[in-house]
Amino acid sequence: MFEGFLSAATTSTATDGTEGGSAPEAPAGDPSETVQEALSFTAKLWDQVTDPAMWWGIADTAIRIVLIIILAQIAIRIAYKVIDRALLKQKQDSGENKFRVKPRRFVTIGKLLKNMVVIVLNFMMLMLIISELGYDLAPLIAGAGVIGLAIGFGAQSLVKDVITGFFIVFEDQFAVGDVVQIATFKGTVEVIGLRTTRLRNWNGEVYAIPNGTITNVTNFSLADAKAVIDIPMSADRALDEATHLVANSLEKVSDENEKVLGTPKIHGVQTMTTGEYTLRVTVSCSPNAQAEVESLIRGEVKRAMERSDALKQALAEEAERKAQAAEEEQARESAAASSEIAETKTEGLGKPESEKTDAEKTPNTEDKPHSAK
């Protein structure tokens, strides 16, 4: 409509001189001709401005543009509602598995889908508005296609990163907070973007990995983990004693730590040498809790071994004290018996002559030999 208005005004100006062909042409460079042309253009412009048909056309175009904008906004709101309901239903359906529920994942997917809807619908709205203004869209679309093709060839890695990032989030390969290993990098996922994924390992190092380079991912946070603990024992300790000791130390592990999901199991001897043998213990635990559970079980077993060794040492010291006391008592009894015997032998020899009896004073010569008599 606007383009028609401008073309009509220009055409009217160009045809002013041809109307009234019987009138003689003014000489070139005549000021009166210039004034006449200006007055004619002003008159035609005024006719166009005061033309009701033109204003009806402008009003019709404006109403169409407003309707296009309103319909685009309504379509965006409807798409938002559909996306929210679909994600809510998906979240409720996956609520039974506690390790698969990732609220941030649904938020991220919702934002991505909503951004795509806004971009597509706003682009369509812009094209329709340009069409209503009277411009031909074919050259514009062709030019946009050429520009998009050039950008696609020049930014292949960027497009690949964006597409891979979208499918990582959409397929729930991993989410923020998961512990994953990508190639040689292992850590906790901090950010999942459309272009890069950021990991932080246990000592604080941060890795920014382009999504297009992510081909294989190991996720340690999707299912229950298995902690495997090998406990070395001295060969001097009996196998039954060691097994009983480890079993007693593991009785309260599952009750004291909520990350332990089952009762630890002892799988017997795994390796053996002349100096020691190894007992293996396994237990189910929460995702990414193997290190903590393994440390907990090793600590419990070590404390049980220390208590057992301390008890053995105490019993050995007590037995040694009892043996030493028994020896001392026996030595005292032997010394007392010896002293009694010695006192008995020296009892008669030690009396004075006045206290001796006649039998003691008169020597017994009956048993002496004849020569002595």
DRENBA-139214 format. One record per residue: x, y, z of N, C-alpha, C in turn. Coordinates in steps of 0.1 Angstrom, whole numbers, padded with zeros to 4 digits, always signed. Atoms other than C-alpha are relative to their C-alpha. Example, Ala and Ser with C-alpha at 12.3 -4.5 7.8 and 13.67 -1.06 7.14 Angstrom:
! DRENBA-139214
+0009-0012+0000+0123-0045+0078+0009+0012+0000
-0009-0011+0000+0137-0011+0071-0008+0011+0008
***
This chain:
! DRENBA-139214
+0008-0012+0000+0000+0000+0000+0009+0013+0000
-0009-0011+0000+0028+0024+0009+0008+0002-0013
-0008-0001+0012+0048+0015-0021-0009+0005-0012
+0009-0005+0010+0017+0021-0043-0002+0015+0001
+0002-0014-0002+0012+0055-0027+0012+0008-0005
-0012-0008+0004+0048+0066-0034+0002-0001-0015
-0001+0002+0015+0048+0052-0070-0011+0009-0007
+0010-0009+0006+0015+0071-0077+0004+0014+0001
-0004-0013-0001+0029+0103-0064+0011+0004-0010
-0011-0003+0009+0060+0100-0085-0005+0000-0014
+0005+0000+0014+0040+0091-0116-0008+0012-0003
+0008-0012+0002+0017+0120-0111+0009+0012-0003
-0009-0011+0003+0047+0143-0110+0006+0000-0014
-0006+0002+0013+0062+0128-0141-0010+0004-0011
+0010-0002+0010+0029+0132-0160-0006+0014+0000
+0006-0014-0001+0022+0168-0150+0003+0008-0013
-0004-0007+0012+0040+0181-0180-0007-0004-0013
+0007+0006+0012+0022+0158-0205-0014+0003+0000
+0014-0003-0001-0013+0167-0193-0002+0014-0007
+0003-0012+0008-0028+0194-0215+0010+0002-0011
-0010+0001+0010-0007+0185-0245+0000+0012-0010
+0001-0012+0009-0019+0216-0264+0007+0012+0005
-0007-0011-0006-0001+0239-0240+0014+0000-0005
-0014-0001+0005+0032+0251-0253+0010-0002+0012
-0010+0003-0010+0063+0239-0235+0008+0012+0003
-0008-0011-0004+0083+0264-0215+0014-0002-0003
-0014+0002+0003+0119+0270-0224+0007-0007+0012
-0007+0007-0011+0144+0249-0205+0007+0010+0009
-0006-0009-0010+0156+0265-0173-0009+0012+0003
+0009-0011-0003+0125+0287-0171-0005-0002+0014
+0004+0002-0014+0117+0294-0134-0015-0002+0001
+0014+0003-0001+0080+0293-0141-0003-0014-0002
+0002+0015+0002+0083+0257-0152+0003-0007+0013
-0003+0006-0013+0099+0248-0119-0010+0002+0010
+0010-0003-0010+0073+0265-0099-0013-0008-0004
+0011+0007+0004+0046+0249-0120+0001-0015+0004
-0003+0014-0004+0061+0214-0114-0002-0002+0015
+0001+0001-0015+0063+0221-0076-0015+0001+0004
+0014-0001-0003+0027+0232-0075-0008-0012-0004
+0007+0012+0005+0015+0202-0095+0003-0011+0010
-0003+0011-0009+0034+0178-0072-0007+0002+0014
+0006-0003-0013+0020+0195-0041-0015-0003-0001
+0014+0002+0001-0015+0193-0055-0003-0015-0001
+0001+0014+0001-0011+0156-0064+0002-0007+0014
-0002+0005-0014+0003+0149-0029-0012+0003+0009
+0011-0004-0008-0025+0167-0013-0012-0009-0004
+0011+0008+0004-0050+0147-0034+0002-0014+0006
-0003+0014-0006-0033+0114-0022-0003+0000+0015
+0002+0000-0014-0033+0125+0014-0015+0001+0004
+0015-0002-0003-0070+0135+0013-0008-0011-0006
+0008+0010+0006-0080+0104-0006-0004-0010+0011
+0004+0010-0010-0101+0082+0017+0004-0015-0003
-0004+0014+0003-0092+0050-0002+0014-0003+0005
-0014+0002-0005-0055+0055+0007+0000-0002+0015
+0000+0001-0015-0063+0059+0044-0007-0014+0004
+0006+0013-0003-0086+0028+0043+0010-0011-0003
-0011+0010+0003-0057+0009+0027+0010+0000+0011
-0010+0000-0011-0033+0021+0054-0006-0006+0013
+0007+0006-0012-0058+0012+0081-0001-0015-0001
+0001+0014+0002-0063-0022+0066+0014-0007+0002
-0013+0005-0001-0026-0028+0064+0004+0000+0015
-0003+0000-0014-0021-0017+0100-0008-0010+0009
+0008+0010-0007-0049-0039+0112+0005-0014-0002
-0006+0014+0003-0034-0069+0094+0013-0002+0008
-0013+0002-0007+0000-0062+0110-0003-0002+0015
+0003+0002-0015-0015-0059+0145-0006-0014+0002
+0006+0013-0001-0035-0091+0139+0011-0011-0001
-0011+0010+0001-0003-0109+0128+0008+0000+0013
-0007+0000-0013+0015-0097+0160-0008-0007+0011
+0008+0006-0010-0014-0107+0182+0000-0015-0001
+0000+0014+0002-0017-0141+0166+0013-0007+0003
-0013+0006-0003+0020-0147+0169+0002-0001+0015
-0002+0001-0015+0020-0139+0206-0009-0011+0006
+0009+0011-0005-0011-0162+0211+0006-0014-0003
-0007+0013+0004+0008-0190+0192+0011-0003+0010
-0011+0002-0010+0038-0185+0215-0005-0004+0013
+0005+0004-0013+0017-0187+0246-0006-0014+0000
+0006+0013+0001-0001-0218+0234+0012-0010-0001
-0012+0009+0001+0033-0234+0225+0006-0002+0014
-0006+0000-0013+0046-0225+0260-0009-0010+0009
+0008+0008-0008+0016-0242+0276+0001-0015-0004
-0002+0013+0004+0020-0273+0255+0013-0006+0005
-0013+0005-0004+0057-0276+0263+0000-0002+0015
+0000+0002-0015+0051-0271+0301-0008-0013+0004
+0008+0012-0003+0024-0298+0301+0007-0013-0004
-0007+0012+0005+0044-0322+0281+0012-0004+0010
-0012+0003-0009+0075-0318+0304-0005-0004+0014
+0006+0004-0013+0053-0320+0335-0004-0015+0000
+0004+0014+0001+0038-0353+0323+0012-0009+0000
-0013+0008+0000+0073-0366+0315+0006-0001+0013
-0006+0000-0013+0085-0356+0349-0008-0009+0010
+0008+0009-0009+0056-0374+0367+0002-0014-0004
-0002+0014+0004+0061-0405+0346+0013-0006+0004
-0014+0005-0004+0098-0407+0355+0002+0002+0015
-0002-0002-0015+0092-0399+0392+0002-0013+0008
-0002+0013-0008+0093-0436+0402+0014-0003+0001
-0014+0002-0001+0130-0438+0395+0007+0012+0005
-0005-0012-0007+0147-0415+0419+0013+0005-0007
-0013-0004+0006+0180-0415+0399-0002+0006-0014
+0002-0006+0013+0164-0405+0367-0007+0013+0000
+0007-0013-0001+0145-0375+0379+0010+0011+0001
-0010-0011+0000+0165-0344+0370-0008+0013-0003
+0008-0012+0002+0145-0312+0376+0007+0010-0009
-0007-0010+0008+0172-0291+0360-0001-0004-0015
+0001+0005+0014+0170-0313+0329-0013+0005-0007
+0013-0004+0006+0133-0305+0324+0000+0015-0002
+0000-0014+0001+0139-0268+0330+0009+0004-0012
-0009-0003+0011+0168-0268+0305-0007-0003-0014
+0007+0003+0013+0147-0286+0278-0011+0010-0002
+0011-0010+0002+0118-0263+0284+0005+0013-0005
-0006-0013+0005+0140-0232+0279+0004-0001-0014
-0005+0001+0014+0155-0246+0247-0012+0000-0009
+0012+0001+0009+0121-0255+0232-0007+0013-0001
+0007-0013+0000+0106-0222+0242+0008+0010-0008
-0008-0009+0008+0135-0203+0227-0001-0003-0015
+0002+0004+0015+0132-0223+0194-0014+0005-0005
+0014-0005+0004+0094-0215+0193+0000+0015-0002
+0000-0015+0001+0100-0178+0199+0007+0004-0013
-0008-0004+0012+0127-0176+0172-0008-0003-0013
+0007+0004+0012+0106-0195+0146-0012+0009-0002
+0013-0008+0002+0073-0177+0152+0003+0015-0002
-0003-0015+0002+0089-0142+0154+0006+0002-0014
-0005-0001+0014+0107-0149+0121-0011-0001-0010
+0011+0000+0008+0075-0159+0105-0009+0013+0001
+0007-0012-0001+0058-0129+0119+0006+0012-0007
-0007-0010+0007+0085-0106+0105-0002-0001-0015
+0002+0002+0014+0082-0121+0071-0014+0004-0005
+0014-0003+0003+0044-0117+0071-0002+0016+0000
+0001-0015-0001+0047-0080+0082+0007+0006-0013
-0007-0006+0012+0072-0073+0053-0008-0003-0012
+0009+0003+0011+0048-0090+0029-0012+0009+0000
+0011-0009-0001+0020-0068+0041+0004+0014-0004
-0005-0013+0004+0041-0037+0035+0002+0001-0015
+0000-0001+0015+0042-0046-0002+0013-0004-0006
-0013+0004+0005+0078-0060-0005-0001-0014-0005
-0001+0014+0005+0086-0091-0025+0010-0008+0009
-0008+0008-0010+0099-0118-0001+0009-0010-0007
-0008+0009+0007+0114-0140-0028+0015+0003+0000
-0014-0003-0001+0147-0121-0031+0006+0000+0014
-0005-0001-0014+0149-0116+0007+0003-0015+0005
-0002+0014-0004+0144-0154+0013+0012-0006-0007
-0011+0005+0007+0169-0162-0014+0014+0005+0006
-0012-0006-0006+0195-0138+0001+0003-0006+0014
-0002+0006-0013+0189-0152+0036+0005-0015-0001
-0005+0013+0003+0194-0187+0022+0015-0001-0003
-0014+0000+0004+0227-0178+0007+0009+0004+0012
-0007-0004-0012+0238-0161+0039+0001-0011+0010
+0000+0012-0009+0228-0191+0060+0009-0011-0005
-0009+0010+0005+0246-0214+0037+0015+0003+0002
-0014-0005-0002+0278-0193+0039+0004-0002+0015
-0003+0001-0014+0275-0192+0077+0001-0015+0004
-0001+0014-0003+0269-0230+0078+0014-0006-0004
-0013+0005+0004+0301-0237+0058+0011+0006+0009
-0011-0007-0008+0321-0212+0079+0000-0004+0015
+0002+0003-0014+0308-0224+0113-0005-0014+0002
+0004+0014-0001+0305-0262+0109+0001-0005+0014
-0002+0005-0013+0320-0269+0143-0010+0006+0010
+0010-0006-0009+0297-0244+0160-0014-0006-0001
+0013+0007+0002+0266-0259+0144+0000-0014+0006
-0001+0014-0006+0278-0294+0154+0000+0001+0015
+0000-0001-0015+0284-0283+0190-0014+0003+0005
+0014-0004-0004+0249-0267+0192-0009-0012-0002
+0008+0012+0002+0232-0298+0177+0003-0011+0010
-0004+0010-0010+0251-0322+0199-0004+0004+0014
+0004-0004-0013+0244-0301+0230-0015-0001+0002
+0014+0002-0001+0207-0301+0223-0004-0014+0002
+0003+0014-0002+0206-0339+0220+0005-0005+0013
-0005+0004-0013+0227-0343+0251-0011+0003+0011
+0010-0004-0010+0201-0324+0271-0013-0008-0003
+0013+0006+0004+0171-0339+0252-0001-0015+0004
-0001+0014-0003+0182-0375+0256+0004-0003+0014
-0004+0002-0014+0193-0370+0292+0012-0009+0002
-0013+0008-0001+0228-0385+0286+0006+0003+0014
-0005-0004-0014+0239-0366+0318-0006+0014+0003
+0006-0012-0004+0227-0337+0338+0009+0007+0010
-0008-0008-0009+0241-0310+0361+0000-0008+0014
-0002+0008-0013+0255-0327+0393+0004-0014-0002
-0005+0014+0003+0263-0360+0376+0015-0001+0000
-0015+0003+0001+0298-0375+0378+0002-0008-0012
-0002+0006+0013+0309-0384+0343+0014+0000-0004
-0013+0000+0005+0339-0393+0324-0001+0001-0016
+0000-0003+0014+0344-0378+0289+0014-0001-0005
-0013+0002+0005+0374-0392+0271+0009-0002+0013
-0009+0001-0011+0402-0387+0297-0004+0009+0011
+0004-0009-0010+0383-0361+0317-0011-0005+0008
+0010+0005-0009+0364-0371+0348-0003+0011+0011
+0003-0010-0010+0345-0348+0371-0015+0002+0001
+0014-0003-0002+0312-0333+0382-0005+0010-0010
+0006-0009+0010+0290-0316+0356-0005+0012+0007
+0005-0013-0005+0286-0279+0364-0009+0007-0009
+0008-0007+0009+0271-0265+0333-0001-0008-0013
+0003+0006+0013+0255-0280+0302-0005+0011-0009
+0004-0010+0009+0254-0254+0274-0002-0006-0014
+0002+0005+0013+0245-0257+0238+0013-0001-0008
-0013+0001+0007+0281-0252+0228+0011-0008+0007
-0010+0007-0008+0302-0265+0257-0006-0006+0012
+0003+0006-0013+0300-0287+0288+0012+0002+0009
-0010-0003-0010+0319-0278+0319+0000-0010+0011
-0002+0009-0010+0333-0303+0343+0010+0005+0011
-0010-0003-0011+0351-0299+0377+0004-0013+0007
-0004+0013-0007+0372-0327+0391+0002+0002+0015
+0000+0001-0015+0379-0336+0427+0010+0010+0006
-0010-0010-0006+0409-0312+0431-0002+0014-0005
+0004-0013+0004+0391-0282+0416+0003+0005-0014
-0003-0004+0014+0403-0282+0380-0013-0001-0008
+0012-0001+0008+0376-0271+0355+0004-0003-0015
-0002+0004+0014+0374-0286+0320-0012+0006-0008
+0010-0005+0009+0354-0268+0292+0001-0009-0013
-0001+0010+0010+0347-0295+0266-0011+0004-0011
+0010-0003+0010+0330-0286+0232-0009-0012-0002
+0009+0011+0001+0299-0307+0227+0002-0008-0012
-0002+0007+0012+0308-0316+0192+0011-0011+0001
-0010+0010-0002+0338-0336+0205-0004-0011+0010
+0004+0011-0010+0318-0357+0230-0006-0011-0008
+0005+0012+0007+0314-0391+0215-0004-0012+0010
+0002+0011-0010+0316-0415+0245-0001+0006+0014
+0002-0005-0014+0303-0407+0280-0002-0011+0009
+0003+0010-0011+0305-0428+0311-0006+0008+0012
+0008-0007-0011+0279-0416+0337+0000-0009+0012
+0000+0008-0013+0285-0428+0373-0011+0003+0009
+0011-0005-0009+0253-0412+0387-0013-0005-0004
+0013+0004+0005+0225-0430+0369-0005-0012+0008
+0004+0012-0007+0224-0463+0389+0008-0003+0012
-0007+0003-0012+0235-0479+0421+0014-0005-0003
-0014+0003+0002+0272-0483+0424+0004-0013+0009
-0005+0012-0007+0292-0513+0437+0014+0004+0006
-0013-0003-0007+0320-0507+0463+0007-0014+0002
-0008+0012-0001+0348-0534+0462+0012+0003+0009
-0011-0003-0010+0372-0535+0492+0008-0013+0002
-0009+0011-0003+0402-0559+0494+0007+0003+0013
-0006-0002-0013+0414-0563+0530+0011-0010+0002
-0011+0009-0002+0449-0578+0535+0000-0005+0015
-0002+0006-0013+0454-0601+0565+0013-0008+0001
-0012+0007-0002+0485-0615+0580-0002-0015+0000
+0002+0014+0001+0491-0652+0573+0000-0007+0014
+0001+0005-0013+0495-0657+0611-0014+0000+0006
+0014+0000-0005+0458-0649+0616-0008-0011-0007
+0008+0010+0006+0435-0678+0611-0011+0005-0009
+0010-0005+0010+0410-0676+0582-0013+0001+0007
+0013-0001-0006+0380-0683+0603-0001+0012+0010
-0001-0012-0009+0391-0657+0629-0001+0013-0008
+0001-0012+0008+0396-0631+0602-0013+0002-0006
+0013-0001+0006+0363-0638+0585-0010+0004+0011
+0009-0004-0011+0345-0636+0618+0002+0014+0005
-0003-0013-0004+0363-0604+0627-0006+0010-0010
+0005-0009+0010+0354-0587+0594-0015+0000+0000
+0014+0001-0001+0318-0599+0596-0006+0008+0012
+0004-0008-0012+0314-0584+0631+0002+0015-0002
-0003-0014+0002+0329-0551+0620-0010+0006-0010
+0009-0005+0010+0304-0548+0591-0015-0001+0004
+0014+0002-0004+0272-0555+0611-0008+0014+0000
+0007-0013-0002+0263-0518+0617+0004+0010-0011
-0004-0010+0011+0278-0502+0585-0013+0005-0007
+0011-0004+0008+0245-0502+0566-0010+0008+0008
+0009-0008-0008+0226-0487+0596+0006+0014+0003
-0006-0013-0004+0251-0459+0603+0002+0009-0012
-0002-0009+0012+0255-0446+0567-0011-0003-0010
+0011+0002+0010+0225-0440+0544+0004-0003-0014
-0004+0003+0014+0246-0443+0513+0003-0014-0002
-0001+0015+0001+0251-0480+0520-0014-0006-0002
+0014+0004+0004+0221-0496+0503-0002-0015+0003
+0002+0015-0002+0227-0533+0513+0010-0004+0011
-0010+0006-0009+0245-0556+0536+0013-0004-0007
-0013+0004+0007+0282-0561+0528+0001-0015+0000
-0002+0014+0001+0291-0595+0516+0015-0003-0001
-0014+0004+0000+0324-0613+0522+0001-0012-0010
-0002+0010+0011+0336-0633+0491+0011-0009+0002
-0011+0009-0002+0364-0651+0507+0014+0005-0004
-0014-0003+0003+0401-0652+0499+0001+0003-0015
-0002-0004+0014+0410-0634+0466+0015-0003-0004
-0015+0003+0003+0449-0636+0467+0006-0005+0013
-0007+0006-0012+0473-0654+0490+0015-0001-0004
-0015+0002+0001+0511-0653+0495+0004-0007+0013
-0006+0006-0013+0534-0668+0522-0001+0009+0012
+0001-0010-0011+0531-0636+0542-0014+0005+0004
+0013-0005-0002+0495-0626+0538-0010-0005-0010
+0011+0004+0009+0461-0633+0522-0010+0012+0000
+0010-0011+0002+0433-0609+0510-0014-0005+0000
+0015+0003+0000+0396-0610+0518-0007+0011-0008
+0008-0010+0008+0372-0593+0494-0014+0002+0005
+0013-0004-0004+0341-0574+0505-0006+0009-0010
+0007-0009+0010+0315-0559+0482-0013+0004+0007
+0013-0006-0005+0284-0537+0490-0005+0009-0010
+0006-0009+0009+0259-0518+0470-0002+0014+0007
+0000-0014-0006+0259-0480+0476-0006+0010-0010
+0006-0010+0008+0245-0448+0462+0010+0004-0011
-0009-0004+0011+0259-0434+0429+0010+0009+0005
-0012-0008-0002+0293-0420+0431+0004+0001+0015
-0004+0000-0014+0297-0430+0468+0010-0011+0003
-0009+0011-0002+0322-0458+0463+0012+0003+0009
-0012-0004-0008+0352-0439+0477-0004+0001+0015
+0004-0002-0014+0333-0429+0509-0003-0013+0007
+0004+0012-0006+0318-0463+0515+0013-0009+0002
-0012+0008-0002+0352-0481+0509+0008+0005+0012
-0007-0006-0011+0369-0457+0533-0007-0004+0013
+0007+0003-0012+0342-0463+0559+0002-0015+0004
-0002+0014-0004+0345-0501+0557+0014-0003+0004
-0014+0003-0004+0383-0501+0558+0002+0006+0014
-0002-0005-0013+0381-0479+0589-0007-0009+0011
+0006+0009-0009+0356-0502+0606+0008-0013+0002
-0008+0012-0001+0377-0533+0598+0013+0003+0008
-0013-0004-0007+0409-0515+0610-0003+0001+0015
+0003-0001-0014+0393-0506+0643-0003-0013+0007
+0003+0013-0006+0380-0541+0648+0013-0008+0002
-0013+0007-0002+0415-0555+0642+0008+0006+0011
-0007-0006-0011+0430-0530+0666-0006-0005+0014
+0006+0005-0013+0404-0541+0693+0004-0014+0002
-0003+0015-0001+0411-0578+0686+0015-0001+0005
-0014+0000-0004+0449-0572+0688+0002+0005+0015
-0002-0005-0014+0446-0552+0720-0006-0010+0010
+0005+0010-0009+0424-0579+0736+0009-0012+0001
-0010+0011+0000+0449-0606+0726+0012+0004+0009
-0011-0005-0008+0477-0585+0741-0003+0000+0015
+0004-0001-0014+0458-0579+0773-0001-0014+0006
+0001+0014-0005+0450-0616+0776+0014-0006+0002
-0013+0005-0001+0486-0625+0770+0008+0006+0012
-0006-0006-0012+0498-0600+0796-0006-0005+0013
+0006+0006-0012+0473-0613+0821+0005-0014+0003
-0005+0014-0002+0484-0649+0815+0014+0000+0005
-0014-0001-0004+0520-0638+0819+0001+0004+0015
+0000-0004-0014+0512-0621+0852-0004-0011+0009
+0005+0011-0008+0493-0651+0864+0011-0011+0001
-0011+0010+0000+0522-0674+0855+0011+0004+0009
-0010-0006-0008+0547-0651+0871-0004-0001+0015
+0004+0000-0014+0526-0649+0903+0000-0015+0005
+0000+0014-0004+0522-0687+0903+0015-0005+0003
-0014+0003-0002+0560-0691+0900+0005+0006+0013
-0005-0006-0013+0566-0667+0928-0007-0007+0012
+0007+0008-0011+0540-0685+0950+0007-0013+0002
-0007+0013-0002+0557-0718+0943+0013+0001+0006
-0013-0002-0005+0591-0704+0950-0001+0003+0015
+0002-0003-0015+0578-0690+0984-0003-0013+0007
+0004+0013-0007+0562-0724+0992+0012-0009+0001
-0012+0009-0001+0595-0742+0984+0009+0006+0010
-0009-0006-0010+0614-0717+1005-0005-0003+0014
+0005+0003-0013+0591-0722+1034+0002-0014+0004
-0002+0014-0003+0592-0760+1032+0015-0003+0003
-0014+0002-0003+0630-0759+1031+0004+0006+0014
-0004-0006-0013+0632-0736+1061-0006-0009+0012
+0006+0009-0010+0608-0760+1081+0009-0012+0002
-0008+0012-0001+0630-0790+1073+0013+0004+0007
-0013-0004-0006+0662-0771+1083-0003+0003+0015
+0003-0003-0014+0645-0760+1116-0002-0014+0007
+0002+0013-0006+0635-0796+1123+0013-0007+0003
-0013+0007-0001+0670-0809+1118+0009+0006+0011
-0008-0007-0010+0686-0783+1140-0007+0002+0013
+0008-0003-0012+0660-0784+1167+0007-0006+0013
-0006+0006-0012+0678-0809+1191+0014+0005+0002
-0014-0004-0002+0713-0797+1185+0001+0014+0006
+0000-0014-0005+0704-0762+1195-0004+0002+0014
+0005-0002-0014+0691-0770+1231+0012+0000+0009
-0011+0001-0011+0714-0763+1262+0000-0013+0008
-0001+0013-0007+0726-0792+1284-0010-0001+0012
+0010+0000-0012+0703-0782+1313-0014-0004-0005
+0013+0003+0005+0673-0786+1290-0001-0013-0007
+0000+0013+0006+0683-0819+1275-0005-0011+0009
+0005+0011-0008+0667-0851+1287+0011-0010+0001
-0010+0010-0002+0686-0882+1299+0003-0007-0013
-0002+0007+0012+0681-0899+1266+0009+0009-0010
-0008-0009+0009+0695-0868+1248+0014+0001+0005
-0014-0001-0005+0725-0866+1272+0008-0012-0002
-0007+0012+0001+0734-0903+1271+0001-0004-0014
-0001+0004+0014+0747-0912+1237-0005-0015-0001
+0005+0013+0004+0732-0943+1221+0011-0008-0006
-0011+0007+0005+0759-0968+1217-0003-0014-0005
+0004+0014+0005+0739-0998+1207+0002-0001-0015
-0002+0001+0014+0741-0990+1171+0014+0002-0005
-0014-0003+0004+0778-0981+1171+0007-0013-0003
-0007+0013+0003+0802-1007+1157+0008-0004+0012
-0007+0006-0012+0821-1030+1181+0014+0007+0002
-0013-0006-0002+0854-1013+1175-0002+0013+0008
+0002-0013-0008+0839-0981+1188-0003-0002+0014
+0002+0003-0014+0828-0998+1220+0013-0003+0006
***
